[in-house]
Amino acid sequence: MEHDAVRALSRGLDVLDALETCDGLPLRELHRLTDLPKPTLLRLLATLEQRGYVTQRLADRHWRRTVRGRSGAADGRERLLDHSAAVLRHLCRDVAWPSDVGVYRDGAMEIIETTRALTPLAIAPVPVGLRVSLLGSGLGRAWLAHCEDSERLRAVAQARQATDRNTARFGDRRQQSLEAVLERTRRKGYGCRAPAGVTTSAGQGDIGIAVPILSAGQLLGCINIVWRSSAMSEASFARRHLSRLQQAAQAIGTRISEGRPPLGAPA
């Protein structure tokens, strides 16, 4: 006996299929690929998001499949994206200044999510996929300070090959210079951008403190809070906001290690 197809379910699967092989799509592209009316598409996306199968990235409002909604194996980057958005949104609401989440890739830190579009404060925007200095950025220093020794050696070598000026500056000196920077990072409890000579697309005058995101002892990436250096000193900013940043990092790591569905989906 044949049964009639459930139209809404079929349409929802069409949406998941469209998102399967890409890192994220804007609504207009999903509309083009699925040929679904935008009101219908928005209802389907809202339902899929509620059930934990899709999320909308904060940085560019692109829709993406979550680990729960993917057919293949998930990596740490995908799990971070699943659980970072809601935590970042709350963090930005609490401190006003924006945050970035970065992961290590091929000798640099890559920005995968950010709340710079949400902050009411004047701060330079950054695109998803921006690569920032491994040694010159707070994200990079936080990652290097908490990764395994063998991984750190490989990362510094890769950064040097990628002509990371800040890594080369430390690598050309005694190894103790690098270790001193990382030891200070561990002692302070956060990584911070190099005080001089570091230029990125993130803009002059911006500075950030960053901490690692750990899940069941595994280092997945790092999260920062970025502010204008003219607004507050590093020490003052850390006294005021470091504990809240650490709470956000712990919240993301805990949700990943416990295997929870993305925030916004039913537990």
Backbone hydrogen bonds in HBPLUS format (Angstrom, degrees):
<---DONOR---> <-ACCEPTOR-->    atom                        ^
c    i                          cat <-CA-CA->   ^        H-A-AA   ^      H-
h    n   atom  resd res      DA  || num        DHA   H-A  angle D-A-AA Bond
n    s   type  num  typ     dist DA aas  dist angle  dist       angle   num
A0010-SER N   A0006-VAL O   2.96 MM   4  6.18 162.5  1.99 157.0 162.6     1
A0011-ARG N   A0007-ARG O   2.90 MM   4  6.17 154.9  1.97 150.1 156.9     2
A0012-GLY N   A0008-ALA O   2.93 MM   4  6.16 155.2  1.99 145.6 152.5     3
A0013-LEU N   A0009-LEU O   2.96 MM   4  6.25 153.9  2.03 151.4 158.1     4
A0014-ASP N   A0010-SER O   3.00 MM   4  6.28 144.4  2.13 140.1 150.2     5
A0015-VAL N   A0011-ARG O   3.08 MM   4  6.45 149.4  2.18 147.3 154.5     6
A0016-LEU N   A0012-GLY O   3.09 MM   4  6.46 158.9  2.14 146.8 151.9     7
A0017-ASP N   A0013-LEU O   2.84 MM   4  6.05 155.9  1.90 148.2 155.2     8
A0018-ALA N   A0014-ASP O   3.02 MM   4  6.25 151.1  2.11 143.2 150.6     9
A0019-LEU N   A0015-VAL O   3.17 MM   4  6.48 138.5  2.35 142.5 153.2    10
A0019-LEU N   A0016-LEU O   3.16 MM   3  5.15 128.5  2.44  94.4 107.7    11
A0020-GLU N   A0017-ASP O   3.25 MM   3  5.09 155.5  2.31  99.1 106.4    12
A0025-LEU N   A0063-TRP O   2.81 MM  38  5.18 151.1  1.89 140.5 148.3    13
A0063-TRP N   A0025-LEU O   2.73 MM  38  5.18 163.7  1.76 146.4 140.6    14
A0029-GLU N   A0026-PRO O   3.11 MM   3  5.46 126.7  2.41 105.6 118.2    15
A0030-LEU N   A0026-PRO O   3.10 MM   4  6.45 159.0  2.15 154.8 161.2    16
A0031-HIS N   A0027-LEU O   2.84 MM   4  6.06 155.7  1.90 153.3 160.3    17
A0032-ARG N   A0028-ARG O   3.07 MM   4  6.28 148.8  2.17 135.5 143.5    18
A0033-LEU N   A0029-GLU O   2.92 MM   4  6.16 160.0  1.96 150.2 155.2    19
A0034-THR N   A0030-LEU O   2.94 MM   4  5.96 161.6  1.97 152.0 156.4    20
A0035-ASP N   A0031-HIS O   2.88 MM   4  5.37 138.6  2.06 134.9 144.7    21
A0041-LEU N   A0037-PRO O   2.85 MM   4  6.09 162.4  1.88 158.4 164.4    22
A0042-LEU N   A0038-LYS O   2.85 MM   4  6.00 158.1  1.89 153.8 158.5    23
A0043-ARG N   A0039-PRO O   3.11 MM   4  6.35 152.7  2.19 142.1 148.9    24
A0044-LEU N   A0040-THR O   2.95 MM   4  6.25 159.5  2.00 152.8 158.6    25
A0045-LEU N   A0041-LEU O   2.89 MM   4  6.11 162.2  1.93 151.0 156.0    26
A0046-ALA N   A0042-LEU O   2.94 MM   4  6.07 156.1  2.00 143.9 150.5    27
A0047-THR N   A0043-ARG O   3.03 MM   4  6.25 155.5  2.09 146.1 152.2    28
A0048-LEU N   A0044-LEU O   2.88 MM   4  6.12 166.3  1.90 155.2 159.1    29
A0049-GLU N   A0045-LEU O   2.79 MM   4  5.91 151.7  1.87 146.3 154.5    30
A0050-GLN N   A0046-ALA O   2.96 MM   4  6.11 155.7  2.02 141.3 147.9    31
A0051-ARG N   A0047-THR O   3.02 MM   4  6.29 145.7  2.14 145.3 154.5    32
A0053-TYR N   A0048-LEU O   2.82 MM   5  5.20 160.4  1.85 160.3 155.4    33
A0052-GLY N   A0049-GLU O   3.04 MM   3  5.01 155.8  2.10 101.2 108.7    34
A0066-THR N   A0053-TYR O   3.05 MM  13  5.34 168.7  2.06 122.3 124.6    35
A0055-THR N   A0064-ARG O   2.98 MM   9  5.65 153.9  2.05 155.8 163.9    36
A0064-ARG N   A0055-THR O   2.98 MM   9  5.65 156.1  2.04 164.4 170.5    37
A0057-ARG N   A0062-HIS O   2.84 MM   5  5.41 161.3  1.88 164.0 158.7    38
A0061-ARG N   A0057-ARG O   2.92 MM   4  5.00 131.6  2.16 135.2 144.9    39
A0069-GLY N   A0066-THR O   3.00 MM   3  5.05 127.8  2.28  95.6 109.6    40
A0070-ARG N   A0067-VAL O   3.26 MM   3  5.24 162.5  2.29 102.9 108.2    41
A0079-ARG N   A0075-ASP O   3.19 MM   4  6.53 159.6  2.23 152.4 158.3    42
A0080-LEU N   A0076-GLY O   2.90 MM   4  6.10 153.6  1.97 148.7 156.0    43
A0081-LEU N   A0077-ARG O   3.01 MM   4  6.31 158.5  2.06 148.8 154.3    44
A0082-ASP N   A0078-GLU O   3.00 MM   4  6.23 152.8  2.07 145.5 152.9    45
A0083-HIS N   A0079-ARG O   3.26 MM   4  6.47 150.5  2.36 144.8 150.5    46
A0084-SER N   A0080-LEU O   2.86 MM   4  5.67 127.8  2.13 152.9 164.6    47
A0088-LEU N   A0084-SER O   2.77 MM   4  5.86 165.1  1.79 168.4 173.6    48
A0089-ARG N   A0085-ALA O   2.91 MM   4  6.11 155.9  1.97 150.7 157.6    49
A0090-HIS N   A0086-ALA O   3.09 MM   4  6.34 159.2  2.14 147.3 151.7    50
A0091-LEU N   A0087-VAL O   2.94 MM   4  6.15 154.4  2.00 146.7 154.6    51
A0092-CYS N   A0088-LEU O   2.89 MM   4  6.09 162.6  1.92 153.8 157.2    52
A0093-ARG N   A0089-ARG O   3.05 MM   4  6.23 152.1  2.13 141.3 149.3    53
A0094-ASP N   A0090-HIS O   2.97 MM   4  6.20 147.6  2.08 144.2 152.4    54
A0095-VAL N   A0091-LEU O   2.99 MM   4  6.21 160.7  2.02 156.6 160.5    55
A0096-ALA N   A0092-CYS O   2.71 MM   4  4.88 140.1  1.86 135.0 143.3    56
A0226-VAL N   A0098-PRO O   2.87 MM 128  5.72 166.8  1.89 161.7 164.9    57
A0115-THR N   A0099-SER O   2.92 MM  16  5.52 151.1  2.00 157.3 163.8    58
A0224-ASN N   A0100-ASP O   3.03 MM 124  5.53 153.9  2.10 154.0 161.0    59
A0101-VAL N   A0113-GLU O   2.85 MM  12  5.24 156.1  1.91 151.4 150.0    60
A0112-ILE N   A0101-VAL O   2.92 MM  11  5.89 168.2  1.93 160.7 164.1    61
A0102-GLY N   A0222-CYS O   2.90 MM 120  5.39 161.8  1.93 151.6 157.7    62
A0222-CYS N   A0102-GLY O   2.91 MM 120  5.39 157.1  1.96 155.3 161.8    63
A0103-VAL N   A0110-GLU O   2.98 MM   7  5.34 153.0  2.05 141.3 145.8    64
A0110-GLU N   A0103-VAL O   2.75 MM   7  5.34 169.6  1.76 159.4 160.2    65
A0105-ARG N   A0108-ALA O   2.86 MM   3  5.61 166.1  1.88 167.6 168.1    66
A0108-ALA N   A0105-ARG O   3.27 MM   3  5.61 144.8  2.40 109.8 119.5    67
A0109-MET N   A0132-VAL O   3.06 MM  23  5.26 172.7  2.07 154.1 155.0    68
A0132-VAL N   A0109-MET O   2.77 MM  23  5.26 161.8  1.81 154.5 159.6    69
A0111-ILE N   A0130-LEU O   2.87 MM  19  5.37 163.4  1.90 155.4 159.8    70
A0129-GLY N   A0111-ILE O   2.76 MM  18  5.25 169.8  1.77 157.0 160.0    71
A0118-LEU N   A0115-THR O   2.89 MM   3  5.20 153.3  1.96 110.3 119.2    72
A0119-THR N   A0115-THR O   3.30 MM   4  6.62 137.8  2.49 154.6 165.6    73
A0130-LEU N   A0127-PRO O   3.20 MM   3  5.71 155.8  2.26 134.4 133.4    74
A0194-ALA N   A0136-GLY O   2.94 MM  58  5.01 163.6  1.96 132.5 136.0    75
A0141-ARG N   A0137-SER O   3.01 MM   4  6.23 162.7  2.04 149.0 153.7    76
A0142-ALA N   A0138-GLY O   2.92 MM   4  6.03 160.4  1.96 149.9 155.2    77
A0143-TRP N   A0139-LEU O   3.01 MM   4  6.21 154.2  2.07 144.3 151.6    78
A0144-LEU N   A0140-GLY O   2.90 MM   4  6.11 170.1  1.91 155.3 157.6    79
A0145-ALA N   A0141-ARG O   2.96 MM   4  5.99 150.7  2.05 143.4 151.3    80
A0146-HIS N   A0143-TRP O   3.15 MM   3  5.46 149.8  2.24 106.0 114.8    81
A0147-CYS N   A0143-TRP O   3.04 MM   4  6.08 118.3  2.44 150.4 165.8    82
A0152-ARG N   A0148-GLU O   2.88 MM   4  6.14 151.8  1.96 154.4 163.3    83
A0153-LEU N   A0149-ASP O   3.04 MM   4  6.34 158.8  2.09 153.0 157.3    84
A0154-ARG N   A0150-SER O   3.19 MM   4  6.43 161.6  2.23 144.6 149.1    85
A0155-ALA N   A0151-GLU O   2.94 MM   4  6.10 156.9  1.99 146.4 153.2    86
A0156-VAL N   A0152-ARG O   2.96 MM   4  6.16 164.4  1.98 156.0 158.8    87
A0157-ALA N   A0153-LEU O   3.10 MM   4  6.26 158.6  2.15 144.5 150.6    88
A0158-GLN N   A0154-ARG O   2.91 MM   4  6.16 155.4  1.97 148.4 155.3    89
A0159-ALA N   A0155-ALA O   2.85 MM   4  6.08 156.1  1.91 149.2 156.2    90
A0160-ARG N   A0156-VAL O   2.94 MM   4  6.13 152.0  2.02 145.0 152.3    91
A0161-GLN N   A0157-ALA O   3.09 MM   4  6.34 153.0  2.16 144.2 151.1    92
A0162-ALA N   A0158-GLN O   2.94 MM   4  6.20 137.4  2.13 140.1 152.4    93
A0164-ASP N   A0159-ALA O   3.01 MM   5  5.43 161.6  2.05 153.5 155.3    94
A0163-THR N   A0160-ARG O   3.09 MM   3  5.09 156.5  2.15 106.0 108.8    95
A0168-ALA N   A0164-ASP O   2.88 MM   4  6.12 166.1  1.90 161.9 166.4    96
A0169-ARG N   A0165-ARG O   2.93 MM   4  6.06 148.5  2.03 140.0 148.6    97
A0170-PHE N   A0166-ASN O   3.29 MM   4  6.58 151.1  2.38 140.1 145.6    98
A0171-GLY N   A0167-THR O   2.69 MM   4  5.85 163.2  1.72 155.7 161.9    99
A0172-ASP N   A0168-ALA O   2.87 MM   4  5.77 147.0  1.98 148.2 152.4   100
A0173-ARG N   A0170-PHE O   3.12 MM   3  5.45 149.8  2.22 106.8 115.7   101
A0177-SER N   A0174-ARG O   2.96 MM   3  5.73 152.7  2.03 120.4 126.6   102
A0179-GLU N   A0175-GLN O   3.12 MM   4  6.45 169.9  2.13 155.3 158.1   103
A0180-ALA N   A0176-GLN O   2.77 MM   4  5.85 147.2  1.87 144.5 153.2   104
A0181-VAL N   A0177-SER O   3.14 MM   4  6.42 156.6  2.20 146.5 151.5   105
A0182-LEU N   A0178-LEU O   3.06 MM   4  6.37 164.5  2.08 155.9 159.8   106
A0183-GLU N   A0179-GLU O   2.81 MM   4  5.93 150.9  1.89 145.6 154.0   107
A0184-ARG N   A0180-ALA O   2.97 MM   4  6.16 158.1  2.02 146.9 152.2   108
A0185-THR N   A0181-VAL O   3.01 MM   4  6.26 150.1  2.10 141.3 150.2   109
A0186-ARG N   A0182-LEU O   2.96 MM   4  6.26 158.3  2.01 147.9 152.4   110
A0187-ARG N   A0183-GLU O   2.90 MM   4  6.09 159.0  1.95 148.3 154.6   111
A0188-LYS N   A0184-ARG O   2.89 MM   4  6.04 160.0  1.93 151.8 156.1   112
A0189-GLY N   A0185-THR O   2.99 MM   4  6.03 141.6  2.14 140.9 151.7   113
A0191-GLY N   A0210-ALA O   2.77 MM  19  4.97 161.7  1.81 144.8 150.5   114
A0210-ALA N   A0191-GLY O   2.82 MM  19  4.97 149.6  1.92 141.4 149.5   115
A0203-GLY N   A0200-THR O   3.30 MM   3  6.14 173.9  2.30 119.4 120.9   116
A0229-SER N   A0205-GLY O   2.85 MM  24  5.65 170.5  1.86 169.0 172.2   117
A0207-ILE N   A0227-TRP O   2.85 MM  20  5.55 155.3  1.91 161.9 170.1   118
A0227-TRP N   A0207-ILE O   2.79 MM  20  5.55 162.9  1.82 166.4 171.2   119
A0209-ILE N   A0225-ILE O   3.15 MM  16  5.72 147.8  2.26 152.0 156.2   120
A0225-ILE N   A0209-ILE O   2.99 MM  16  5.72 140.4  2.15 152.0 164.2   121
A0211-VAL N   A0223-ILE O   2.92 MM  12  5.65 156.6  1.97 159.1 161.8   122
A0223-ILE N   A0211-VAL O   2.97 MM  12  5.65 159.2  2.01 163.3 168.8   123
A0213-ILE N   A0221-GLY O   2.77 MM   8  5.34 156.8  1.82 149.6 143.0   124
A0220-LEU N   A0213-ILE O   3.02 MM   7  5.84 168.3  2.03 171.8 175.6   125
A0215-SER N   A0218-GLN O   2.86 MM   3  5.10 158.4  1.91 141.0 147.2   126
A0218-GLN N   A0215-SER O   2.92 MM   3  5.10 164.7  1.94 113.5 117.2   127
A0231-ALA N   A0228-ARG O   2.86 MM   3  5.46 157.3  1.91 118.4 125.8   128
A0237-PHE N   A0233-SER O   2.93 MM   4  6.09 162.7  1.95 152.6 157.8   129
A0238-ALA N   A0234-GLU O   2.89 MM   4  6.07 163.5  1.92 154.4 158.8   130
A0239-ARG N   A0235-ALA O   3.00 MM   4  6.21 159.9  2.04 147.7 153.0   131
A0240-ARG N   A0236-SER O   3.09 MM   4  6.26 150.2  2.18 143.6 151.4   132
A0241-HIS N   A0237-PHE O   2.82 MM   4  5.94 158.2  1.87 157.2 163.0   133
A0242-LEU N   A0238-ALA O   2.94 MM   4  4.77 156.6  2.00 130.6 133.6   134
A0245-LEU N   A0241-HIS O   3.04 MM   4  6.30 154.5  2.11 153.7 161.2   135
A0246-GLN N   A0242-LEU O   2.91 MM   4  6.20 160.4  1.94 157.6 162.7   136
A0247-GLN N   A0243-SER O   2.99 MM   4  6.21 149.3  2.09 141.7 149.9   137
A0248-ALA N   A0244-ARG O   3.09 MM   4  6.37 151.6  2.17 143.2 150.0   138
A0249-ALA N   A0245-LEU O   3.03 MM   4  6.36 161.3  2.06 153.5 158.0   139
A0250-GLN N   A0246-GLN O   2.95 MM   4  6.14 158.9  1.99 147.5 153.4   140
A0251-ALA N   A0247-GLN O   2.88 MM   4  6.07 151.6  1.96 145.5 153.6   141
A0252-ILE N   A0248-ALA O   3.08 MM   4  6.37 160.8  2.12 153.2 156.7   142
A0253-GLY N   A0249-ALA O   3.06 MM   4  6.28 170.6  2.07 151.0 153.8   143
A0254-THR N   A0250-GLN O   2.84 MM   4  5.94 158.4  1.89 151.1 156.9   144
A0255-ARG N   A0251-ALA O   3.12 MM   4  6.24 164.9  2.15 146.8 150.4   145
A0256-ILE N   A0252-ILE O   3.12 MM   4  6.36 156.1  2.18 150.3 156.9   146
A0257-SER N   A0253-GLY O   2.95 MM   4  6.14 167.4  1.97 151.4 154.9   147
A0258-GLU N   A0254-THR O   2.94 MM   4  6.04 148.3  2.05 149.3 157.4   148
A0260-ARG N   A0255-ARG O   3.17 MM   5  5.50 155.1  2.23 159.5 162.3   149
A0259-GLY N   A0256-ILE O   3.05 MM   3  5.17 154.6  2.12 103.6 111.5   150
A0265-ALA N   A0262-PRO O   2.98 MM   3  5.74 157.7  2.03 143.0 147.0   151
